[in-house]
Amino acid sequence: MKRILILSVIAAMTFCGCATKTRSSFQALPDSIESNLNRTGVNTNPYEYFHTPETHAPAGYRPFYISHYGRHGSRSNWESPSYGKVLNSFEKAHEAGILTEEGEKAYETVKTVISLHNHMDGRLTPLGAKEHRQIADRMYNKYNSVFSGAKKVRAVSSVVPRCIVSMAAFTGELLSHNSNLDISWDTGEEYMNYLSSEDTREKRHEAREIINEYRNAHVRDTMFFASRIFTDIDKAHEVVGSIDKMTRRAMEIAIICGSFELDDSLLRCIAPEDLEYSSKIYSLDLYLRQCNSVEFGDSRMAVPEMKAFMDDFISKADEAIAGGPTVADLRFGHDYHLLAIAALIGVKGIAERLTAEEAMEWPGWLYTPFAANLQAVFYRNKAGNILVKFFINEREATLLNMEGGPYYDWQALKDTWAI
């Protein structure tokens, strides 16, 4: 009896230990930018992979096809006149001998970013390629049965170089796991009809007026920046002129440092309240114009490229279901289009009907970092029934326009979309 009791206790301890380990392996999603200041830029945030819980497929269902849309990886930003102006301000302050130790480091960071940028706007960085290799690695290992053997994979890209290089990195990683994969690559203007889209110029102008109202409601704490950067603030006003403008220009460089795998020291020179408010403005801009906002959602979903994408998504999935040879369709494009198609499909977190005020609280960094991706994994049972499951940035997603989930009947989904 005593032996049985001891064994029971050991078994219970083992079970509890395993259960605790399983639970602790999952990550809670962040609710602020505090633990990673690169999130300030929202869609300039390097990709973050969060290991979140997943629901097992119903008994008897096995994955057989993957439909994917991925944003390009981390890139350089656009070299606005601010680059030269903020560099000039730091140079003058350096020559005047009024930079603090932190100010000198900020100066070096500005010079480094401008040097790495090298007059090449929107260029994929080494980190951007690494992000796609890592996503592809996880996809292959998770769905190795889908990719086993000499399976066919189609990859198409936006004509923009950073997307083409992202496609090369992603598919190269798949080939490193299975050199027998039969992968086709393509790009061209015709593909842009369903790989990329934006809101209209008219709507962009209307949205800008709303965004500016919120932006202008906040006054930056330039004294925080000045006290970190300058030893003599009065002298700094004489040397660099407007510290407010210098702060804003420094922010433009600070939010892209992560793409070059630089630390966040330049971001830390800016007041936390300013970083938080800036992240809200960036989130507002994206949600208002690209997601299902009250103000512009209907018109955004109606641009022709949206229907073209859904036609491509549905027809290629139906082809695979009918026994076609392709086991994965990989598309590489841009954040605006990714957000819009996720909203159109009904992905929770992107498809909600939010007002501009509500969109200010949307955690955009969770949905549109560099290398953001939408994956639809198709499952089939022996009876031939088809279920599909969606992932946003490799996190299990549910759809607002469907009950249940996260596994959805394919025909029911198509009937709901009825595009």
C-alpha positions in Angstrom: 0.0 0.0 0.0 2.8 2.4 1.0 4.6 1.6 -2.3 1.5 2.4 -4.3 1.1 5.6 -2.4 4.7 6.7 -3.1 4.3 5.8 -6.8 1.1 7.8 -7.0 2.8 10.8 -5.4 5.7 10.6 -7.9 3.3 10.3 -10.8 1.3 13.3 -9.6 4.5 15.3 -9.2 5.6 14.3 -12.7 2.3 15.2 -14.2 2.2 18.6 -12.4 5.7 19.4 -13.5 4.9 18.6 -17.1 1.7 20.6 -17.0 3.5 23.6 -15.5 6.2 23.4 -18.1 3.7 23.2 -20.9 1.8 26.3 -19.6 4.9 28.3 -19.0 6.2 27.6 -22.5 3.4 29.8 -23.9 3.9 33.6 -24.1 1.4 36.2 -23.1 0.9 38.9 -25.7 2.2 42.3 -24.8 -0.2 45.1 -23.9 2.1 48.0 -24.3 5.4 49.1 -25.9 7.3 49.2 -22.6 9.1 45.9 -22.9 10.2 46.6 -26.5 10.5 50.2 -27.5 10.9 49.2 -31.2 7.1 48.7 -31.1 6.8 52.5 -31.1 6.9 52.7 -34.9 4.2 49.9 -35.1 4.8 48.9 -38.7 8.6 49.5 -38.4 8.9 47.0 -35.6 11.0 44.0 -36.4 9.1 40.7 -36.3 8.3 39.2 -32.9 7.4 35.6 -32.7 5.1 34.7 -29.8 4.6 31.1 -28.9 0.9 31.1 -28.1 -1.6 28.2 -27.5 -3.2 26.3 -30.4 -6.2 24.2 -30.7 -5.7 20.7 -32.0 -7.3 19.7 -35.2 -10.5 17.6 -35.0 -9.9 13.8 -35.0 -9.1 12.5 -38.4 -8.2 15.8 -40.1 -4.7 16.3 -41.5 -3.1 19.4 -43.1 -2.5 19.1 -46.9 -2.3 22.7 -48.2 -1.1 26.1 -47.0 -2.1 29.5 -48.5 0.1 32.4 -47.3 0.6 36.1 -47.6 3.7 37.7 -46.1 4.9 41.2 -45.7 8.5 41.8 -46.6 11.0 41.7 -43.7 12.7 44.5 -41.9 13.9 47.2 -44.2 15.5 50.7 -44.3 13.2 53.6 -44.1 12.7 56.6 -46.4 15.5 59.2 -46.4 13.4 62.3 -45.9 15.2 65.7 -45.6 15.0 65.0 -41.8 17.9 62.7 -42.1 20.3 65.4 -43.2 18.8 68.0 -40.9 19.1 65.9 -37.7 22.6 64.9 -38.6 23.5 68.5 -39.1 22.0 69.4 -35.7 24.1 66.7 -34.0 27.2 67.8 -35.9 26.8 71.4 -34.7 26.2 70.3 -31.1 29.2 68.0 -31.2 31.5 70.7 -32.6 30.1 73.1 -29.9 31.0 70.6 -27.3 27.5 70.5 -25.7 26.6 66.8 -26.2 26.3 64.7 -23.1 27.8 61.2 -23.1 24.3 59.9 -24.1 24.1 62.7 -26.7 27.4 61.5 -28.3 26.1 58.0 -28.4 22.9 59.2 -30.1 25.0 61.1 -32.6 26.9 57.9 -33.4 23.6 56.1 -33.9 22.3 58.7 -36.3 25.5 58.5 -38.3 25.4 54.7 -38.3 21.7 54.5 -39.5 22.4 57.0 -42.3 25.5 55.1 -43.3 23.7 51.8 -43.4 20.8 53.3 -45.2 23.3 54.3 -47.9 20.6 56.3 -49.9 18.6 53.0 -50.6 15.0 53.6 -49.5 13.1 50.6 -48.4 15.9 48.1 -48.8 15.6 44.7 -47.0 18.2 44.5 -44.3 20.0 41.3 -43.2 17.5 41.0 -40.3 14.6 41.2 -42.8 15.9 38.1 -44.6 16.6 36.3 -41.3 13.0 36.9 -40.3 11.6 35.1 -43.3 14.0 32.3 -43.0 12.9 31.8 -39.4 9.2 31.9 -40.3 9.8 29.4 -43.1 11.7 27.1 -40.7 8.8 27.1 -38.3 6.3 26.5 -41.1 8.3 23.6 -42.5 8.9 21.9 -39.1 5.2 22.4 -38.1 3.8 21.0 -41.4 6.6 18.8 -42.6 4.0 16.2 -43.8 2.7 18.9 -46.2 6.2 19.5 -47.7 7.5 16.0 -47.7 8.8 14.6 -51.0 9.0 16.4 -54.3 6.0 18.6 -53.7 5.2 21.7 -55.8 5.3 25.1 -54.1 4.3 28.4 -55.9 5.9 31.6 -54.8 4.9 35.0 -56.2 6.1 38.5 -55.2 5.4 42.1 -55.5 7.8 43.7 -58.0 9.4 45.7 -55.1 12.9 44.4 -54.5 12.5 43.9 -50.7 9.6 41.6 -51.3 11.5 39.6 -54.0 14.5 39.2 -51.6 12.1 38.1 -48.8 10.6 35.5 -51.1 14.1 34.2 -51.9 15.0 34.0 -48.2 11.8 32.2 -47.3 11.9 29.6 -50.1 15.6 29.1 -49.7 14.9 28.0 -46.1 12.3 25.6 -47.3 14.8 24.1 -49.8 17.4 23.8 -47.1 15.0 21.4 -45.4 14.0 19.5 -48.5 16.0 20.0 -51.7 13.4 17.9 -53.6 10.7 20.6 -53.4 9.6 21.8 -56.8 9.4 25.6 -56.2 8.4 28.1 -58.9 9.2 31.8 -58.4 7.6 34.8 -60.2 7.0 38.5 -60.1 5.5 41.1 -62.4 3.1 44.0 -62.8 0.1 41.7 -63.4 0.6 40.1 -60.0 0.3 43.5 -58.4 -3.4 43.4 -59.2 -3.8 41.1 -56.2 -0.6 41.4 -54.2 -0.7 45.1 -53.4 -3.3 47.8 -52.8 -3.8 51.1 -51.0 -6.6 53.4 -50.1 -7.5 56.0 -52.6 -5.7 59.4 -52.6 -9.0 61.1 -51.8 -9.6 58.9 -48.7 -6.0 59.3 -47.7 -6.4 63.0 -47.6 -9.6 62.7 -45.6 -8.0 60.4 -43.1 -5.0 62.6 -42.8 -7.2 65.4 -41.5 -8.5 63.2 -38.7 -5.1 61.9 -37.9 -3.6 65.4 -37.7 -6.4 66.4 -35.2 -5.2 63.7 -32.8 -1.5 64.3 -33.5 -1.8 68.0 -32.9 -3.6 67.4 -29.6 -0.3 66.2 -28.0 2.6 68.4 -27.1 6.0 66.7 -27.1 8.2 66.9 -24.0 11.2 68.3 -25.7 12.9 69.1 -22.4 13.2 65.4 -21.7 15.1 65.0 -25.0 17.2 68.1 -24.4 18.2 67.1 -20.9 19.5 63.7 -22.2 21.3 65.1 -25.2 22.7 68.5 -24.2 24.9 69.7 -21.4 23.8 73.3 -21.9 20.2 73.6 -23.1 20.3 77.4 -23.5 23.4 77.0 -25.7 21.7 74.2 -27.6 18.8 76.5 -28.7 21.4 78.8 -30.2 23.3 76.0 -31.9 20.6 73.7 -33.3 17.5 76.0 -33.3 14.3 74.2 -32.7 14.8 71.3 -30.2 11.2 70.3 -30.9 12.0 69.7 -34.6 15.3 67.9 -33.7 13.3 65.6 -31.4 10.8 64.8 -34.1 13.6 64.2 -36.7 15.5 62.0 -34.2 12.3 59.9 -33.8 12.3 59.2 -37.5 15.7 57.5 -37.2 15.1 56.0 -33.8 12.1 53.9 -34.9 14.1 52.2 -37.7 17.2 51.3 -35.6 15.8 47.8 -34.9 15.8 47.0 -38.6 19.6 47.4 -38.5 19.8 45.4 -35.2 20.9 48.5 -33.3 20.0 49.0 -29.7 17.1 51.2 -28.5 19.3 53.9 -26.9 18.1 56.6 -29.3 14.5 55.8 -28.5 15.3 56.1 -24.8 16.3 59.7 -25.3 12.7 60.5 -26.1 10.1 60.9 -23.3 8.1 57.6 -22.7 4.9 59.5 -23.0 5.9 60.8 -26.4 6.8 57.3 -27.5 3.5 55.9 -26.3 1.5 58.7 -28.0 3.4 58.3 -31.2 2.6 54.5 -31.3 -1.1 55.4 -30.9 -0.9 57.8 -33.8 0.9 55.2 -36.0 -1.8 52.6 -35.0 -4.6 55.1 -35.8 -3.1 55.8 -39.2 -3.0 52.1 -40.1 -6.3 51.1 -38.7 -8.2 54.1 -40.0 -7.0 53.7 -43.6 -6.3 50.0 -44.0 -8.5 48.0 -41.6 -12.3 47.9 -41.0 -12.6 51.4 -39.5 -16.0 53.0 -39.2 -14.8 56.0 -41.2 -13.1 54.3 -44.2 -13.5 50.5 -43.9 -16.2 50.0 -46.5 -14.4 52.0 -49.2 -11.0 50.3 -48.3 -12.5 46.8 -48.7 -14.0 47.8 -52.0 -10.9 48.6 -54.0 -10.5 46.2 -57.0 -7.4 44.5 -55.7 -9.3 43.1 -52.7 -11.6 41.1 -54.9 -8.7 40.1 -57.1 -6.9 38.7 -54.0 -9.9 36.8 -52.8 -10.4 35.3 -56.2 -6.8 34.2 -56.3 -7.0 32.8 -52.7 -10.2 30.9 -53.3 -9.3 29.5 -56.8 -5.9 28.2 -55.8 -7.3 26.6 -52.7 -10.1 24.9 -54.7 -7.4 23.7 -57.1 -5.5 22.1 -54.3 -8.6 20.6 -52.9 -9.5 19.1 -56.2 -6.2 17.2 -56.3 -3.9 19.8 -57.8 -0.1 19.3 -57.3 0.6 22.5 -55.4 0.8 22.1 -51.6 1.6 25.7 -50.8 1.0 29.1 -52.4 3.3 31.7 -51.0 2.7 35.4 -51.7 5.0 38.3 -50.7 3.8 41.8 -50.5 3.1 44.8 -48.2 1.6 45.7 -44.9 -1.3 47.8 -46.2 -2.6 44.9 -48.3 -2.0 42.4 -45.5 -4.1 44.4 -43.1 -6.9 44.9 -45.7 -7.2 41.3 -46.7 -7.1 40.2 -43.1 -10.0 42.6 -42.4 -11.9 41.4 -45.4 -11.5 37.8 -44.4 -12.7 38.7 -40.9 -9.6 38.1 -38.7 -10.3 39.1 -35.1 -8.1 42.0 -34.1 -8.2 43.6 -37.5 -11.7 43.2 -38.8 -13.5 45.0 -35.9 -15.6 48.0 -36.7 -13.6 50.6 -34.8 -13.9 54.4 -34.7 -10.9 56.6 -35.0 -11.0 57.1 -31.2 -11.1 53.4 -30.6 -8.3 52.8 -33.2 -6.0 54.9 -31.0 -6.0 52.0 -28.6 -5.4 49.3 -31.2 -2.1 47.5 -30.5 -0.9 47.7 -34.1 2.6 46.3 -33.3 0.9 42.9 -32.8 -0.5 42.8 -36.3 1.7 44.7 -38.7 5.4 44.3 -37.8 7.9 43.7 -40.5 7.5 40.2 -41.9 3.9 40.1 -40.7 2.0 37.2 -42.3 -1.4 35.6 -42.7 -1.5 31.8 -43.1 -4.5 29.6 -44.0 -3.9 25.9 -43.3 -6.3 23.5 -45.0 -7.2 20.2 -43.4 -9.0 17.2 -44.9 -10.4 13.9 -43.4 -11.0 10.6 -45.1 -14.5 11.6 -46.0 -13.1 14.5 -48.0 -14.5 17.3 -45.7 -12.4 20.4 -45.7 -11.6 22.7 -42.8 -9.4 25.8 -42.8 -7.6 27.4 -39.9 -6.1 30.9 -40.0 -3.0 32.3 -38.3 -2.0 36.0 -38.0 1.8 36.3 -37.4 1.8 32.6 -36.6 -0.8 33.0 -33.9 -4.1 31.1 -34.1 -6.9 33.4 -35.3 -10.6 33.4 -35.2 -13.0 35.1 -37.6 -15.6 37.6 -36.6 -18.0 36.7 -39.4 -18.1 33.0 -38.4 -19.3 31.1 -35.4 -17.1 28.6 -33.6 -13.5 28.2 -34.8 -10.7 28.2 -35.1 -11.3 25.4 -37.7 -13.9 26.5 -40.3 -15.8 24.7 -42.9 -14.4 25.8 -46.3 -17.7 25.9 -48.2 -19.4 27.8 -45.3 -16.5 30.3 -45.4 -16.9 30.9 -49.1 -20.6 31.4 -48.8 -20.1 33.9 -46.0 -17.6 35.9 -48.1 -19.7 35.8 -51.3 -17.3 38.2 -53.0 
